[in-house]
């Protein structure tokens, strides 16, 4: 993954480099250096961000289902 693709995934994930660094327990400077000539982006970052993005979508779906009350209807027993 190149630096441009990395920045695109961060944007899709809604994360700044600083926020991503905080999640990982590192510094924003470390993240900013990824993709430079001497600093490759770690192999796991693309799959991590893809899963993070997918998880955010799942949370939105879960919230929408919860708000719709569909689950509450399924919990009620017929009389």
C-alpha positions in Angstrom: 0.0 0.0 0.0 1.3 3.4 -0.9 1.0 6.6 1.1 -1.9 7.9 -1.1 -3.9 4.7 -0.6 -3.2 4.9 3.2 -4.4 8.5 3.4 -7.6 7.5 1.4 -8.3 4.7 3.8 -7.8 7.0 6.8 -10.2 9.5 5.3 -12.8 6.7 4.6 -12.4 5.5 8.2 -12.9 9.1 9.5 -9.6 9.1 11.3 -6.9 11.6 11.4 -3.3 10.4 11.6 -3.2 11.6 15.2 -6.4 9.6 16.1 -5.0 6.5 14.4 -1.8 6.9 16.3 -3.6 7.2 19.6 -5.6 4.0 18.8 -2.3 2.2 18.1 -0.5 3.7 21.0 2.2 5.5 19.0 2.9 9.0 17.9 1.4 11.1 15.0 5.0 11.6 13.7 5.4 7.8 13.4 2.3 7.6 11.3 3.2 10.6 9.2 6.5 9.0 8.3 4.9 5.9 7.0 5.0 5.7 3.2 8.1 7.9 3.0 11.1 6.6 1.0 12.8 5.0 4.0 9.7 4.0 6.0 7.2 1.5 4.5 3.7 1.3 5.7 3.4 -1.9 7.8 1.8 -4.8 6.0 -1.1 -5.1 8.5 -2.4 -1.5 8.2 -4.5 -2.0 5.1 -6.4 -4.9 6.5 -6.7 -3.2 10.0 -8.3 -0.1 8.4 -10.6 -2.1 6.2 -11.9 -4.0 9.2 -12.3 -0.8 11.2 -14.3 0.7 8.3 -16.5 -2.4 8.1 -17.0 -2.4 11.8 -18.2 1.2 11.7 -20.7 0.3 9.0 -21.9 -2.7 11.2 -22.3 -0.4 14.2 -24.5 2.0 12.1 -26.7 -0.9 10.9 -27.0 -2.3 14.4 -28.0 1.1 15.7 -30.6 1.6 12.9 -32.1 -1.8 13.7 -32.2 -1.1 17.4 -33.9 2.3 16.8 -36.4 0.7 14.5 -37.8 -1.5 17.3 -37.7 -4.6 15.2 -35.8 -6.5 17.9 -38.3 -5.5 20.5 -41.1 -6.9 18.4 -39.3 -10.2 18.1 -38.8 -10.4 21.9 -42.5 -10.1 22.6 -44.3 -13.4 23.0 -47.7 -14.0 21.4 -50.6 -14.1 23.8 
